[in-house]
Amino acid sequence: ANHFHISPEYLSYHFKNVTGMSLKSFINQEKIEFSKYLLSSTDLTIMEITIALNYTDQSYFSKVFKKYTKVSPSQYRKNGIIKFKSNGKY
């Protein structure tokens, strides 16, 4: 909003008119997609991911994550990692 010299409310209003989703939902969706990548491809703790994505606390991050994925971040990490057999196939 600052970049375009408009109010955040005005930006949100027009974003929803164009995309059909709220700006907050879009941002959360993108953050969750990135957090899924971090959970499955790094050893960062859930707290480190929470901080990296600018969520207020781990509990709130977990709540938003579960809203979009239907599982907790720890469940996603536990179940989301593909295990490869020694022959390279999974």
C-alpha positions as CSV (number, residue, x, y, z in Angstrom):
1,A,0.0,0.0,0.0
2,N,2.8,2.4,0.9
3,H,4.6,1.6,-2.4
4,F,1.4,2.7,-4.4
5,H,0.6,5.5,-2.0
6,I,-2.8,4.2,-1.1
7,S,-4.3,3.0,2.2
8,P,-4.1,-0.6,3.2
9,E,-7.9,-0.8,3.2
10,Y,-8.1,0.5,-0.3
11,L,-5.5,-2.0,-1.5
12,S,-7.3,-4.9,0.3
13,Y,-10.7,-3.8,-1.2
14,H,-9.3,-3.8,-4.8
15,F,-7.3,-7.0,-4.3
16,K,-10.4,-8.8,-3.3
17,N,-12.4,-7.4,-6.2
18,V,-9.7,-8.6,-8.7
19,T,-8.8,-12.0,-7.2
20,G,-11.9,-13.0,-5.3
21,M,-9.9,-13.6,-2.1
22,S,-8.9,-11.3,0.7
23,L,-5.3,-10.0,0.8
24,K,-4.9,-11.5,4.2
25,S,-6.0,-15.0,2.9
26,F,-3.6,-14.7,0.0
27,I,-0.7,-13.8,2.2
28,N,-1.4,-16.6,4.6
29,Q,-1.8,-19.1,1.8
30,E,1.6,-18.1,0.4
31,K,3.2,-18.2,3.8
32,I,1.8,-21.7,4.4
33,E,3.1,-22.9,1.0
34,F,6.5,-21.7,1.9
35,S,6.4,-23.1,5.4
36,K,5.5,-26.5,3.8
37,Y,8.7,-26.3,1.8
38,L,10.7,-25.3,4.9
39,L,9.2,-28.2,6.9
40,S,10.0,-30.8,4.3
41,S,13.4,-29.6,3.1
42,T,15.1,-28.0,6.1
43,D,15.9,-28.8,9.7
44,L,14.5,-25.5,10.9
45,T,12.4,-25.8,14.0
46,I,8.8,-24.9,13.9
47,M,9.6,-21.9,16.1
48,E,12.3,-20.8,13.6
49,I,9.8,-21.1,10.8
50,T,7.2,-19.2,12.8
51,I,9.7,-16.3,13.3
52,A,11.0,-16.4,9.7
53,L,7.4,-16.0,8.4
54,N,6.6,-13.2,10.9
55,Y,3.8,-14.9,12.7
56,T,3.1,-13.5,16.2
57,D,3.6,-16.9,18.0
58,Q,4.0,-20.6,17.3
59,S,0.4,-21.3,18.4
60,Y,-1.0,-18.9,15.9
61,F,1.2,-20.2,13.1
62,S,0.1,-23.8,13.9
63,K,-3.6,-22.7,13.9
64,V,-3.2,-21.0,10.5
65,F,-1.2,-23.9,9.1
66,K,-3.8,-26.4,10.2
67,K,-6.6,-24.3,8.7
68,Y,-5.0,-24.5,5.3
69,T,-3.5,-28.1,5.4
70,K,-5.8,-29.9,7.9
71,V,-2.7,-31.1,9.8
72,S,-0.3,-29.5,12.3
73,P,3.1,-28.4,11.2
74,S,4.7,-31.3,13.2
75,Q,2.4,-33.8,11.6
76,Y,3.1,-32.4,8.2
77,R,6.9,-32.7,8.8
78,K,6.5,-36.2,10.1
79,N,4.3,-37.4,7.3
80,G,5.3,-35.1,4.4
81,I,8.9,-36.2,3.9
82,I,9.3,-38.7,1.1
83,K,11.6,-41.6,2.1
84,F,13.7,-43.0,-0.7
85,K,14.7,-46.6,-0.9
86,S,18.3,-47.5,-1.6
87,N,17.5,-48.2,-5.3
88,G,16.4,-44.5,-5.7
89,K,12.7,-45.3,-6.0
90,Y,10.1,-44.5,-3.4
